[in-house]
Amino acid sequence: MPITTAIVLPNLAYLGAASNYLEEIYEVLGPLALFDGFTPEEHSILCDYMECYAADAGVTIFSEGEQGDFMMLVLTGSVNVIKHDKDSKEKVVSEVGPGGFLGEMSLVDGQARFASCVATVPTDVAILHRRDLAGMVSGQPQVGVKVLLLLLQLVTRRLRDATTRMLPTIESNWI
Amino acid sequence: MPITTAIVLPNLAYLGAASNYLEEIYEVLGPLALFDGFTPEEHSILCDYMECYAADAGVTIFSEGEQGDFMMLVLTGSVNVIKHDKDSKEKVVSEVGPGGFLGEMSLVDGQARFASCVATVPTDVAILHRRDLAGMVSGQPQVGVKVLLLLLQLVTRRLRDATTRMLPTIESNWI
């Protein structure tokens, strides 16, 4: 069943159901290779299970270490991904613009956020909550399967990047 | 439709359909948290889409850099995961025993194998090919969804490990 209760994100302004922003979201998702194979109807069903929020510049969307159970797609604006080092100094590890996904690890495993996400300019995001992913998989399995495949490809791509970047560390330990 | 043509893995001996080894596979998968929520019937359907192979000690199951489109579950024995460093010297990066999964990145993205897998003792594996995963998702969607979720959790766990291990590298670049 599509979303009946919006999740509360205290730092963000609730914009309403993603189905009110079908075209804007399609414009962002459409060019992504990951999104290949979604028909306009399936796109519309996916949007039935997402919600849109706006973050002002400087707003922390979620914080490193806190529990999380949703991911987001950046629609407009820009988000800095920030880690704290051993001395609690902040470091921007990446910058994510429209079409970028954030927070998918916690969506899948429900564990703590690996990094913080901070909007650097006014930013709109579409959010997919774990509860609504489960609802989509059971209520609209043909779309649910496509979304699971999209997530699987996304996480696998991140894993390939991470293991490739990790290589020098492994190698330096070999000596 | 369940498997009709076995894939050819030249270094391995074909043992037959995984459905001939239902109990052995359940014994290995049953204790895994990832496998939680599979009924015996769903387990049996999953096995309809997998095949079993045996590798002698010393046999390379697949090699770093080659194209791949299957993953495997180790049933018995042990497999070394080996990377080559810049000077082409081999290094064992992990050792995987019964219940361990290998090769899931290439199953998902069809890209080159990140590392080589070599059996250190006589080893039996159950193999899931990308073609058969697709067949399961369309032919047995309720099991297909569970397998996609299992894979998503597996890849996410690996990503969390990799990003955590990668942290010192990132931090050393900050200075």
Interface residues (C-beta under 8 A of the other chain):
Chain A: K83 D85 K86 K89 K91 V93 E104 M105 V108 D109 Q111 F114 V137 P141 Q142 G144 V145 L148 L149 L151 L152 Q153 V155 T156 R157 R158 L159 R160 A162 T163 R165 M166 L167 P168 T169 I170 E171 W174
Chain B: K83 D85 K86 K89 K91 V93 E104 M105 V108 D109 Q111 F114 V137 P141 Q142 G144 V145 L148 L149 L151 L152 Q153 V155 T156 R157 R158 L159 R160 A162 T163 R165 M166 L167 P168 T169 I170 E171 W174
